[in-house]
Structures are given as structure tokens and as C-alpha cells.
Amino acid sequence: MRWTLVFLVVALIAAVLGFGGIAGASVGIAKILFFVFLAVAVISGVLTLLSK
């Protein structure tokens, strides 16, 4: 989750400074990392429930 926030902050700073390409790429990476984190959290929760 930390990397998602890092890329989001990089995207915001790049957008403020006018670097549109870098900002867009950083937002895309942040979205991908967020959904990967979400999927891992859901899978972990399901496996925890099934193991009890």
C-alpha cells in the first residue's frame, strides 16, 4: 500500500510542475498497485475464513 501512495504523491507533484506524461504514468501505476493490494487482501481474507 505504501508504493501506491508514493506513486500517487509523485503524480500529484508532477502534475503541479507540469509534467503530464510522468503524472499520467504514475497514476496508472498507482491504480494497478492499489488493485493488486485489494486482490491480495480479499484473497487473504477468504483463505483466513476458510482455514477456521
PDB file of N, CA, C and O in Angstrom:
ATOM      1  N   MET A   1       0.827  -1.186   0.000  1.00  0.00           N
ATOM      2  CA  MET A   1       0.000   0.000   0.000  1.00  0.00           C
ATOM      3  C   MET A   1       0.877   1.256   0.000  1.00  0.00           C
ATOM      4  O   MET A   1       0.475   2.308  -0.498  1.00  0.00           O
ATOM      5  N   ARG A   2       2.067   1.128   0.562  1.00  0.00           N
ATOM      6  CA  ARG A   2       2.962   2.273   0.632  1.00  0.00           C
ATOM      7  C   ARG A   2       3.356   2.752  -0.769  1.00  0.00           C
ATOM      8  O   ARG A   2       3.405   3.955  -1.028  1.00  0.00           O
ATOM      9  N   TRP A   3       3.639   1.797  -1.677  1.00  0.00           N
ATOM     10  CA  TRP A   3       4.052   2.169  -3.024  1.00  0.00           C
ATOM     11  C   TRP A   3       2.930   2.865  -3.786  1.00  0.00           C
ATOM     12  O   TRP A   3       3.181   3.738  -4.616  1.00  0.00           O
ATOM     13  N   THR A   4       1.694   2.474  -3.498  1.00  0.00           N
ATOM     14  CA  THR A   4       0.558   3.142  -4.135  1.00  0.00           C
ATOM     15  C   THR A   4       0.534   4.616  -3.754  1.00  0.00           C
ATOM     16  O   THR A   4       0.338   5.486  -4.602  1.00  0.00           O
ATOM     17  N   LEU A   5       0.734   4.883  -2.477  1.00  0.00           N
ATOM     18  CA  LEU A   5       0.738   6.272  -2.015  1.00  0.00           C
ATOM     19  C   LEU A   5       1.943   7.039  -2.553  1.00  0.00           C
ATOM     20  O   LEU A   5       1.831   8.222  -2.873  1.00  0.00           O
ATOM     21  N   VAL A   6       3.091   6.375  -2.654  1.00  0.00           N
ATOM     22  CA  VAL A   6       4.282   7.033  -3.194  1.00  0.00           C
ATOM     23  C   VAL A   6       4.037   7.458  -4.640  1.00  0.00           C
ATOM     24  O   VAL A   6       4.333   8.596  -5.008  1.00  0.00           O
ATOM     25  N   PHE A   7       3.498   6.555  -5.466  1.00  0.00           N
ATOM     26  CA  PHE A   7       3.240   6.902  -6.859  1.00  0.00           C
ATOM     27  C   PHE A   7       2.149   7.954  -6.979  1.00  0.00           C
ATOM     28  O   PHE A   7       2.187   8.772  -7.899  1.00  0.00           O
ATOM     29  N   LEU A   8       1.182   7.954  -6.077  1.00  0.00           N
ATOM     30  CA  LEU A   8       0.147   8.977  -6.102  1.00  0.00           C
ATOM     31  C   LEU A   8       0.737  10.346  -5.789  1.00  0.00           C
ATOM     32  O   LEU A   8       0.390  11.331  -6.441  1.00  0.00           O
ATOM     33  N   VAL A   9       1.623  10.421  -4.800  1.00  0.00           N
ATOM     34  CA  VAL A   9       2.272  11.684  -4.456  1.00  0.00           C
ATOM     35  C   VAL A   9       3.169  12.155  -5.611  1.00  0.00           C
ATOM     36  O   VAL A   9       3.188  13.342  -5.938  1.00  0.00           O
ATOM     37  N   VAL A  10       3.904  11.228  -6.222  1.00  0.00           N
ATOM     38  CA  VAL A  10       4.739  11.582  -7.380  1.00  0.00           C
ATOM     39  C   VAL A  10       3.870  12.142  -8.497  1.00  0.00           C
ATOM     40  O   VAL A  10       4.244  13.118  -9.148  1.00  0.00           O
ATOM     41  N   ALA A  11       2.720  11.534  -8.720  1.00  0.00           N
ATOM     42  CA  ALA A  11       1.810  12.005  -9.771  1.00  0.00           C
ATOM     43  C   ALA A  11       1.293  13.409  -9.462  1.00  0.00           C
ATOM     44  O   ALA A  11       1.206  14.254 -10.353  1.00  0.00           O
ATOM     45  N   LEU A  12       0.956  13.650  -8.214  1.00  0.00           N
ATOM     46  CA  LEU A  12       0.455  14.980  -7.848  1.00  0.00           C
ATOM     47  C   LEU A  12       1.531  16.041  -8.015  1.00  0.00           C
ATOM     48  O   LEU A  12       1.263  17.124  -8.535  1.00  0.00           O
ATOM     49  N   ILE A  13       2.742  15.737  -7.577  1.00  0.00           N
ATOM     50  CA  ILE A  13       3.837  16.696  -7.705  1.00  0.00           C
ATOM     51  C   ILE A  13       4.157  16.944  -9.181  1.00  0.00           C
ATOM     52  O   ILE A  13       4.368  18.085  -9.593  1.00  0.00           O
ATOM     53  N   ALA A  14       4.192  15.872  -9.970  1.00  0.00           N
ATOM     54  CA  ALA A  14       4.473  16.020 -11.399  1.00  0.00           C
ATOM     55  C   ALA A  14       3.387  16.829 -12.094  1.00  0.00           C
ATOM     56  O   ALA A  14       3.680  17.626 -12.985  1.00  0.00           O
ATOM     57  N   ALA A  15       2.145  16.633 -11.696  1.00  0.00           N
ATOM     58  CA  ALA A  15       1.041  17.388 -12.305  1.00  0.00           C
ATOM     59  C   ALA A  15       1.147  18.871 -11.967  1.00  0.00           C
ATOM     60  O   ALA A  15       0.895  19.722 -12.820  1.00  0.00           O
ATOM     61  N   VAL A  16       1.517  19.182 -10.732  1.00  0.00           N
ATOM     62  CA  VAL A  16       1.654  20.582 -10.327  1.00  0.00           C
ATOM     63  C   VAL A  16       2.793  21.248 -11.097  1.00  0.00           C
ATOM     64  O   VAL A  16       2.698  22.417 -11.470  1.00  0.00           O
ATOM     65  N   LEU A  17       3.870  20.498 -11.333  1.00  0.00           N
ATOM     66  CA  LEU A  17       5.024  21.059 -12.038  1.00  0.00           C
ATOM     67  C   LEU A  17       4.863  21.045 -13.556  1.00  0.00           C
ATOM     68  O   LEU A  17       5.704  21.589 -14.271  1.00  0.00           O
ATOM     69  N   GLY A  18       3.790  20.429 -14.052  1.00  0.00           N
ATOM     70  CA  GLY A  18       3.511  20.464 -15.475  1.00  0.00           C
ATOM     71  C   GLY A  18       4.041  19.285 -16.273  1.00  0.00           C
ATOM     72  O   GLY A  18       4.071  19.344 -17.503  1.00  0.00           O
ATOM     73  N   PHE A  19       4.449  18.241 -15.622  1.00  0.00           N
ATOM     74  CA  PHE A  19       4.942  17.049 -16.313  1.00  0.00           C
ATOM     75  C   PHE A  19       3.786  16.066 -16.482  1.00  0.00           C
ATOM     76  O   PHE A  19       3.624  15.143 -15.684  1.00  0.00           O
ATOM     77  N   GLY A  20       2.992  16.269 -17.517  1.00  0.00           N
ATOM     78  CA  GLY A  20       1.773  15.484 -17.714  1.00  0.00           C
ATOM     79  C   GLY A  20       2.024  14.011 -17.965  1.00  0.00           C
ATOM     80  O   GLY A  20       1.282  13.165 -17.466  1.00  0.00           O
ATOM     81  N   GLY A  21       3.068  13.688 -18.737  1.00  0.00           N
ATOM     82  CA  GLY A  21       3.357  12.289 -19.051  1.00  0.00           C
ATOM     83  C   GLY A  21       3.748  11.494 -17.821  1.00  0.00           C
ATOM     84  O   GLY A  21       3.286  10.372 -17.616  1.00  0.00           O
ATOM     85  N   ILE A  22       4.597  12.083 -17.014  1.00  0.00           N
ATOM     86  CA  ILE A  22       5.033  11.411 -15.785  1.00  0.00           C
ATOM     87  C   ILE A  22       3.869  11.276 -14.818  1.00  0.00           C
ATOM     88  O   ILE A  22       3.724  10.250 -14.154  1.00  0.00           O
ATOM     89  N   ALA A  23       3.040  12.308 -14.736  1.00  0.00           N
ATOM     90  CA  ALA A  23       1.882  12.259 -13.838  1.00  0.00           C
ATOM     91  C   ALA A  23       0.916  11.161 -14.263  1.00  0.00           C
ATOM     92  O   ALA A  23       0.404  10.421 -13.423  1.00  0.00           O
ATOM     93  N   GLY A  24       0.670  11.056 -15.555  1.00  0.00           N
ATOM     94  CA  GLY A  24      -0.246  10.024 -16.054  1.00  0.00           C
ATOM     95  C   GLY A  24       0.283   8.626 -15.798  1.00  0.00           C
ATOM     96  O   GLY A  24      -0.464   7.731 -15.402  1.00  0.00           O
ATOM     97  N   ALA A  25       1.573   8.444 -16.024  1.00  0.00           N
ATOM     98  CA  ALA A  25       2.179   7.128 -15.791  1.00  0.00           C
ATOM     99  C   ALA A  25       2.136   6.767 -14.313  1.00  0.00           C
ATOM    100  O   ALA A  25       1.861   5.621 -13.958  1.00  0.00           O
ATOM    101  N   SER A  26       2.407   7.740 -13.452  1.00  0.00           N
ATOM    102  CA  SER A  26       2.403   7.476 -12.018  1.00  0.00           C
ATOM    103  C   SER A  26       1.003   7.126 -11.518  1.00  0.00           C
ATOM    104  O   SER A  26       0.844   6.254 -10.664  1.00  0.00           O
ATOM    105  N   VAL A  27       0.005   7.799 -12.044  1.00  0.00           N
ATOM    106  CA  VAL A  27      -1.376   7.489 -11.661  1.00  0.00           C
ATOM    107  C   VAL A  27      -1.736   6.078 -12.117  1.00  0.00           C
ATOM    108  O   VAL A  27      -2.386   5.335 -11.382  1.00  0.00           O
ATOM    109  N   GLY A  28      -1.321   5.708 -13.317  1.00  0.00           N
ATOM    110  CA  GLY A  28      -1.596   4.360 -13.818  1.00  0.00           C
ATOM    111  C   GLY A  28      -0.955   3.293 -12.951  1.00  0.00           C
ATOM    112  O   GLY A  28      -1.585   2.284 -12.633  1.00  0.00           O
ATOM    113  N   ILE A  29       0.298   3.511 -12.566  1.00  0.00           N
ATOM    114  CA  ILE A  29       0.992   2.555 -11.701  1.00  0.00           C
ATOM    115  C   ILE A  29       0.315   2.492 -10.333  1.00  0.00           C
ATOM    116  O   ILE A  29       0.155   1.411  -9.765  1.00  0.00           O
ATOM    117  N   ALA A  30      -0.079   3.646  -9.808  1.00  0.00           N
ATOM    118  CA  ALA A  30      -0.748   3.674  -8.501  1.00  0.00           C
ATOM    119  C   ALA A  30      -2.059   2.898  -8.543  1.00  0.00           C
ATOM    120  O   ALA A  30      -2.392   2.191  -7.591  1.00  0.00           O
ATOM    121  N   LYS A  31      -2.808   3.024  -9.646  1.00  0.00           N
ATOM    122  CA  LYS A  31      -4.069   2.285  -9.775  1.00  0.00           C
ATOM    123  C   LYS A  31      -3.821   0.778  -9.807  1.00  0.00           C
ATOM    124  O   LYS A  31      -4.511   0.010  -9.136  1.00  0.00           O
ATOM    125  N   ILE A  32      -2.832   0.369 -10.594  1.00  0.00           N
ATOM    126  CA  ILE A  32      -2.517  -1.055 -10.692  1.00  0.00           C
ATOM    127  C   ILE A  32      -2.110  -1.605  -9.328  1.00  0.00           C
ATOM    128  O   ILE A  32      -2.588  -2.661  -8.915  1.00  0.00           O
ATOM    129  N   LEU A  33      -1.234  -0.895  -8.632  1.00  0.00           N
ATOM    130  CA  LEU A  33      -0.775  -1.359  -7.318  1.00  0.00           C
ATOM    131  C   LEU A  33      -1.927  -1.411  -6.315  1.00  0.00           C
ATOM    132  O   LEU A  33      -1.977  -2.313  -5.480  1.00  0.00           O
ATOM    133  N   PHE A  34      -2.851  -0.451  -6.390  1.00  0.00           N
ATOM    134  CA  PHE A  34      -3.998  -0.461  -5.490  1.00  0.00           C
ATOM    135  C   PHE A  34      -4.868  -1.690  -5.715  1.00  0.00           C
ATOM    136  O   PHE A  34      -5.289  -2.340  -4.758  1.00  0.00           O
ATOM    137  N   PHE A  35      -5.138  -2.012  -6.984  1.00  0.00           N
ATOM    138  CA  PHE A  35      -5.985  -3.163  -7.261  1.00  0.00           C
ATOM    139  C   PHE A  35      -5.287  -4.479  -6.926  1.00  0.00           C
ATOM    140  O   PHE A  35      -5.939  -5.439  -6.514  1.00  0.00           O
ATOM    141  N   VAL A  36      -3.976  -4.529  -7.098  1.00  0.00           N
ATOM    142  CA  VAL A  36      -3.221  -5.723  -6.671  1.00  0.00           C
ATOM    143  C   VAL A  36      -3.314  -5.868  -5.160  1.00  0.00           C
ATOM    144  O   VAL A  36      -3.551  -6.968  -4.661  1.00  0.00           O
ATOM    145  N   PHE A  37      -3.130  -4.774  -4.425  1.00  0.00           N
ATOM    146  CA  PHE A  37      -3.251  -4.808  -2.969  1.00  0.00           C
ATOM    147  C   PHE A  37      -4.652  -5.250  -2.556  1.00  0.00           C
ATOM    148  O   PHE A  37      -4.805  -6.058  -1.639  1.00  0.00           O
ATOM    149  N   LEU A  38      -5.663  -4.728  -3.225  1.00  0.00           N
ATOM    150  CA  LEU A  38      -7.045  -5.085  -2.907  1.00  0.00           C
ATOM    151  C   LEU A  38      -7.301  -6.564  -3.152  1.00  0.00           C
ATOM    152  O   LEU A  38      -7.945  -7.222  -2.335  1.00  0.00           O
ATOM    153  N   ALA A  39      -6.809  -7.092  -4.258  1.00  0.00           N
ATOM    154  CA  ALA A  39      -6.994  -8.510  -4.570  1.00  0.00           C
ATOM    155  C   ALA A  39      -6.294  -9.397  -3.545  1.00  0.00           C
ATOM    156  O   ALA A  39      -6.851 -10.403  -3.105  1.00  0.00           O
ATOM    157  N   VAL A  40      -5.084  -9.027  -3.171  1.00  0.00           N
ATOM    158  CA  VAL A  40      -4.342  -9.814  -2.174  1.00  0.00           C
ATOM    159  C   VAL A  40      -5.062  -9.769  -0.829  1.00  0.00           C
ATOM    160  O   VAL A  40      -5.118 -10.779  -0.127  1.00  0.00           O
ATOM    161  N   ALA A  41      -5.608  -8.622  -0.466  1.00  0.00           N
ATOM    162  CA  ALA A  41      -6.333  -8.509   0.803  1.00  0.00           C
ATOM    163  C   ALA A  41      -7.591  -9.381   0.796  1.00  0.00           C
ATOM    164  O   ALA A  41      -7.891 -10.042   1.791  1.00  0.00           O
ATOM    165  N   VAL A  42      -8.324  -9.387  -0.315  1.00  0.00           N
ATOM    166  CA  VAL A  42      -9.534 -10.200  -0.398  1.00  0.00           C
ATOM    167  C   VAL A  42      -9.184 -11.687  -0.361  1.00  0.00           C
ATOM    168  O   VAL A  42      -9.828 -12.459   0.351  1.00  0.00           O
ATOM    169  N   ILE A  43      -8.175 -12.089  -1.121  1.00  0.00           N
ATOM    170  CA  ILE A  43      -7.765 -13.495  -1.118  1.00  0.00           C
ATOM    171  C   ILE A  43      -7.298 -13.922   0.262  1.00  0.00           C
ATOM    172  O   ILE A  43      -7.627 -15.016   0.721  1.00  0.00           O
ATOM    173  N   SER A  44      -6.537 -13.067   0.923  1.00  0.00           N
ATOM    174  CA  SER A  44      -6.063 -13.373   2.269  1.00  0.00           C
ATOM    175  C   SER A  44      -7.235 -13.517   3.242  1.00  0.00           C
ATOM    176  O   SER A  44      -7.240 -14.411   4.088  1.00  0.00           O
ATOM    177  N   GLY A  45      -8.216 -12.644   3.117  1.00  0.00           N
ATOM    178  CA  GLY A  45      -9.385 -12.731   3.987  1.00  0.00           C
ATOM    179  C   GLY A  45     -10.181 -13.999   3.758  1.00  0.00           C
ATOM    180  O   GLY A  45     -10.628 -14.632   4.715  1.00  0.00           O
ATOM    181  N   VAL A  46     -10.366 -14.380   2.501  1.00  0.00           N
ATOM    182  CA  VAL A  46     -11.113 -15.603   2.187  1.00  0.00           C
ATOM    183  C   VAL A  46     -10.374 -16.820   2.704  1.00  0.00           C
ATOM    184  O   VAL A  46     -10.983 -17.712   3.296  1.00  0.00           O
ATOM    185  N   LEU A  47      -9.061 -16.868   2.486  1.00  0.00           N
ATOM    186  CA  LEU A  47      -8.282 -18.009   2.967  1.00  0.00           C
ATOM    187  C   LEU A  47      -8.277 -18.094   4.494  1.00  0.00           C
ATOM    188  O   LEU A  47      -8.272 -19.191   5.052  1.00  0.00           O
ATOM    189  N   THR A  48      -8.278 -16.959   5.163  1.00  0.00           N
ATOM    190  CA  THR A  48      -8.347 -16.954   6.624  1.00  0.00           C
ATOM    191  C   THR A  48      -9.689 -17.502   7.100  1.00  0.00           C
ATOM    192  O   THR A  48      -9.745 -18.280   8.052  1.00  0.00           O
ATOM    193  N   LEU A  49     -10.766 -17.095   6.436  1.00  0.00           N
ATOM    194  CA  LEU A  49     -12.087 -17.593   6.821  1.00  0.00           C
ATOM    195  C   LEU A  49     -12.220 -19.083   6.550  1.00  0.00           C
ATOM    196  O   LEU A  49     -12.845 -19.801   7.330  1.00  0.00           O
ATOM    197  N   LEU A  50     -11.644 -19.551   5.460  1.00  0.00           N
ATOM    198  CA  LEU A  50     -11.753 -20.980   5.119  1.00  0.00           C
ATOM    199  C   LEU A  50     -10.906 -21.875   6.014  1.00  0.00           C
ATOM    200  O   LEU A  50     -11.206 -23.058   6.175  1.00  0.00           O
ATOM    201  N   SER A  51      -9.853 -21.316   6.593  1.00  0.00           N
ATOM    202  CA  SER A  51      -8.963 -22.139   7.410  1.00  0.00           C
ATOM    203  C   SER A  51      -9.485 -22.342   8.828  1.00  0.00           C
ATOM    204  O   SER A  51      -8.942 -23.164   9.566  1.00  0.00           O
ATOM    205  N   LYS A  52     -10.513 -21.623   9.219  1.00  0.00           N
ATOM    206  CA  LYS A  52     -11.046 -21.744  10.594  1.00  0.00           C
ATOM    207  C   LYS A  52     -12.042 -22.843  10.712  1.00  0.00           C
ATOM    208  O   LYS A  52     -12.580 -23.074  11.795  1.00  0.00           O
TER     209      LYS A  52
END
